[in-house]
Amino acid sequence: MDLLTNYNYSDKLDYPEIIEKLRLGDSIILIENVPLLDKVLSDCISIIGHAINENRNNNGKSIFDVKVTRQNSFFKSIANSNLSFPLHTDCSDFVSIPNCIGLLCVNPACFNQGANTFAYIKDILKLFSKEEIEQLVTKKWKHRKEKRSILSYEKNSVKICYDRITMESFSKISDSEKVLLSKLDGIYKQALFKINLKKGDLILFRNDLFLHGREAFDLESDRLVKRIRFNVK
C-alpha cells in the first residue's frame, strides 16, 4: 500500500526522516517489533514530537489503554468497547487538536478482527464536487464548546475534522443534516483502507489528514492497544 512507510525498531530508526514524513502527512508510519513498554513508547514519541497529557479520561497521563473496559455494566467509551468505531478525528472537541496519533499493538484481536481503518484526505477530496467542498469548508458544526468546519484550508493544504458521534452528542442535528452526515459517512467508506496490526506494531499518523476508526471484535477478546496523542516537532 502506497500510504504505508515501514521501519523496524530493531534497526537504528531514522527519526529525522520519520519527523519529516509526519510533517508532510502523506503516509502512515509503521514501526515493527517495538518493545511493549510504556516507557519505550513515551521515549520514542518524545524524540518525534510533544505528547499530550489527557486529563479528561486518563488522569493526566499521555498513554491510554484502548481495551474493553466496563463501568456499571456499561462501556466507559466507544474506544473501550468491542464495537465498530466509525471513521473520525480524535479530540475534535479540544481547544487545540493534536495533529498526530500513535497506536502500539500490545495484543491484537483474534481472527483478524478489530482491524484499524483509515481514509486519507486527498482520496476523500476526489469524491467531492467543488460545491460540496465549499459547503464543508463553510458550515460550522458544534463539538462540545468548539465550532468547526469539516474541511479547512491551512498553509495551502486541506485538513479534516470529523467526529459524528461528538457532533450528534452535543448538537441538535436536523433531519436534513443527518442525511448529509450519512452521505459523508458513505463517501469516507469509499476511501477506506485497513491495517491489521500485529503485536509490537506501532503506527503513527496525522490526525488532521487521516480519518481513522476500528472494526468490531469479540467482546471477550483481550485486544490491547496503547494510544498516545502528540504534535510532531
Secondary structure, 3 states (H helix, E strand, C coil): CCCEEEEECCCCCCHHHHHHHHHHCCCEEEEECCCCCHHHHHHHHHHHEEECCEHHHHCCECEEEECCCEECCEECCCCCCCCCEEEECCCCCCCCCCCEEEEEEEECCHHHCCCEEEEEHHHHHCCCCHHHHHHHHHCEEEECCEEEECEEEECCEEEECCCHHHHHHHCCCCHHHHHHHHHHHHHHHHCEEEECCCCCCEEEEECCCEEEEECCCCCCCCCEEEEEEEEEC
